[in-house]
Amino acid sequence: MTLLKLIWEFFLTGMFAIGGGLTTFPFLMNMSQKYGWFSAEELIDMIAVSESTPGAIGINMATYAGLKVSGPIGGILATIFLVIPSVVIIWAMLPFLDKYRQSRLVDGIFYALRPISAGLIAAALARIMQISFFFPSEALLGPIHWLAVVIFGLFFGLIRLKPQIHPILVILAGALIGILLKL
């Protein structure tokens, strides 16, 4: 039964997570709260692993979540059912998009999807920051992990002041600090 729920949830995520990989985060957070398959902290770890491995973040997160919930078969099925809606919709729309490429209606539809996508990404960012900087079990104004806030501020300031710093160095430094903070 868990495998069927997993398939259904990732199918729905694939249908409605418009705008890229981070838009899957609110759906994964909902799965976490609804089924208890993974904690908020594990979800943040999923994002970290998905961002640091090759491939699309949404697909990587689906594979990771499915693997966590139902083993290798869960990882494979979660990934497939996340992708199926997009593939079917693209195949179905392809003849019309080519024919109506210059249509004001088509442009309007794609333009209308932008704020939806931005809202999903903003919701993901807000929740990630809440989990990272605050105790996840507390309200948004609960005790702050001041060290994490200071480190985030320093990294942001350093990147703004020295944009020529290679991103890999920033990622490695962030990973090292994350590991040290977990100890």
FITORKE-424387 format. One record per residue (C-alpha): residue in three letters; y, x, z. Coordinates in nm, 3 decimals. Example, Ala and Ser with C-alpha at 12.3 -4.5 7.8 and 13.67 -1.06 7.14 Angstrom:
! residues 2
ala/-0.450/1.230/0.780
ser/-0.106/1.367/0.714
END
This chain:
! residues 183
met/0.000/0.000/0.000
thr/0.238/0.288/0.076
leu/0.187/0.424/-0.275
leu/0.283/0.087/-0.428
lys/0.596/0.071/-0.212
leu/0.682/0.427/-0.314
ile/0.642/0.343/-0.684
trp/0.853/0.028/-0.650
glu/1.131/0.198/-0.454
phe/1.162/0.484/-0.703
phe/1.151/0.241/-0.995
leu/1.446/0.053/-0.839
thr/1.623/0.381/-0.772
gly/1.578/0.477/-1.136
met/1.721/0.140/-1.245
phe/2.038/0.158/-1.037
ala/2.118/0.524/-0.960
ile/2.370/0.568/-1.240
gly/2.568/0.890/-1.260
gly/2.340/1.178/-1.172
gly/2.113/1.311/-0.904
leu/2.332/1.265/-0.598
thr/2.355/0.894/-0.670
thr/1.990/0.874/-0.563
phe/2.089/0.976/-0.208
pro/2.196/0.627/-0.085
phe/1.867/0.487/-0.217
leu/1.668/0.760/-0.044
met/1.864/0.700/0.276
asn/1.775/0.332/0.251
met/1.405/0.421/0.206
ser/1.429/0.644/0.511
gln/1.571/0.364/0.725
lys/1.349/0.091/0.581
tyr/1.012/0.269/0.592
gly/1.067/0.574/0.815
trp/0.908/0.799/0.553
phe/1.147/1.084/0.635
ser/1.434/1.147/0.874
ala/1.799/1.197/0.784
glu/1.760/1.568/0.856
glu/1.460/1.589/0.623
leu/1.667/1.414/0.357
ile/1.935/1.680/0.389
asp/1.662/1.943/0.353
met/1.545/1.762/0.038
ile/1.894/1.792/-0.107
ala/1.910/2.162/-0.019
val/1.572/2.234/-0.179
ser/1.648/2.015/-0.482
glu/1.985/2.183/-0.538
ser/1.838/2.532/-0.514
thr/1.541/2.478/-0.747
pro/1.556/2.450/-1.126
gly/1.577/2.103/-1.272
ala/1.769/1.782/-1.220
ile/1.845/1.712/-0.853
gly/1.741/1.345/-0.868
ile/1.405/1.429/-1.018
asn/1.352/1.715/-0.774
met/1.435/1.484/-0.482
ala/1.195/1.216/-0.609
thr/0.918/1.473/-0.639
tyr/0.990/1.613/-0.292
ala/1.010/1.268/-0.131
gly/0.694/1.143/-0.304
leu/0.510/1.459/-0.202
lys/0.622/1.411/0.159
val/0.515/1.046/0.167
ser/0.189/1.044/-0.030
gly/0.098/1.400/-0.122
pro/0.075/1.536/-0.478
ile/-0.003/1.198/-0.636
gly/0.301/1.050/-0.461
gly/0.521/1.331/-0.593
ile/0.400/1.276/-0.947
leu/0.430/0.895/-0.935
ala/0.773/0.897/-0.765
thr/0.903/1.128/-1.036
ile/0.753/0.925/-1.321
phe/0.878/0.591/-1.187
leu/1.226/0.731/-1.124
val/1.249/0.835/-1.490
ile/1.079/0.535/-1.658
pro/1.377/0.293/-1.633
ser/1.617/0.544/-1.789
val/1.382/0.626/-2.074
val/1.316/0.258/-2.150
ile/1.686/0.166/-2.134
ile/1.784/0.457/-2.360
trp/1.515/0.372/-2.615
ala/1.617/0.006/-2.611
met/1.988/0.082/-2.646
leu/1.967/0.365/-2.897
pro/1.986/0.152/-3.214
phe/2.278/-0.045/-3.074
leu/2.469/0.256/-2.943
asp/2.456/0.425/-3.281
lys/2.571/0.108/-3.457
tyr/2.841/0.018/-3.202
arg/2.949/0.369/-3.104
gln/3.316/0.292/-3.177
ser/3.308/-0.051/-3.015
arg/3.571/-0.125/-2.753
leu/3.311/-0.328/-2.561
val/3.068/-0.035/-2.540
asp/3.352/0.197/-2.438
gly/3.455/-0.056/-2.174
ile/3.105/-0.080/-2.032
phe/3.074/0.298/-2.003
tyr/3.424/0.316/-1.855
ala/3.328/0.051/-1.596
leu/3.025/0.255/-1.490
arg/3.244/0.550/-1.384
pro/3.376/0.404/-1.056
ile/3.028/0.279/-0.966
ser/2.893/0.629/-1.013
ala/3.184/0.781/-0.821
gly/3.127/0.536/-0.536
leu/2.758/0.623/-0.508
ile/2.840/0.995/-0.503
ala/3.119/0.944/-0.246
ala/2.881/0.744/-0.024
ala/2.626/1.023/-0.051
leu/2.888/1.286/0.037
ala/3.012/1.088/0.338
arg/2.661/1.041/0.475
ile/2.565/1.405/0.414
met/2.879/1.521/0.596
gln/2.808/1.281/0.883
ile/2.454/1.413/0.921
ser/2.562/1.776/0.883
phe/2.866/1.774/1.112
phe/2.775/1.507/1.364
phe/2.461/1.425/1.554
pro/2.275/1.188/1.319
ser/2.189/0.945/1.597
glu/2.552/0.911/1.704
ala/2.832/0.709/1.551
leu/3.060/0.875/1.297
leu/3.297/0.974/1.577
gly/3.021/1.119/1.796
pro/3.005/1.481/1.914
ile/3.091/1.720/1.634
his/2.892/2.029/1.543
trp/3.208/2.240/1.560
leu/3.038/2.554/1.436
ala/2.925/2.376/1.117
val/3.277/2.239/1.061
val/3.433/2.585/1.107
ile/3.180/2.749/0.873
phe/3.234/2.477/0.611
gly/3.610/2.530/0.635
leu/3.573/2.907/0.603
phe/3.348/2.875/0.299
phe/3.582/2.627/0.134
gly/3.884/2.848/0.206
leu/3.705/3.161/0.082
ile/3.605/2.994/-0.244
arg/3.961/2.869/-0.299
leu/4.117/3.209/-0.222
lys/3.857/3.419/-0.406
pro/3.724/3.208/-0.694
gln/3.565/3.515/-0.854
ile/3.299/3.528/-0.578
his/2.966/3.466/-0.747
pro/2.817/3.125/-0.653
ile/2.478/3.280/-0.578
leu/2.636/3.486/-0.298
val/2.790/3.171/-0.149
ile/2.456/2.985/-0.173
leu/2.266/3.273/-0.011
ala/2.524/3.306/0.267
gly/2.511/2.930/0.328
ala/2.131/2.938/0.341
leu/2.135/3.227/0.588
ile/2.388/3.054/0.812
gly/2.186/2.730/0.793
ile/1.874/2.916/0.900
leu/2.058/3.085/1.188
leu/2.202/2.752/1.305
lys/1.851/2.596/1.307
leu/1.716/2.870/1.538
END
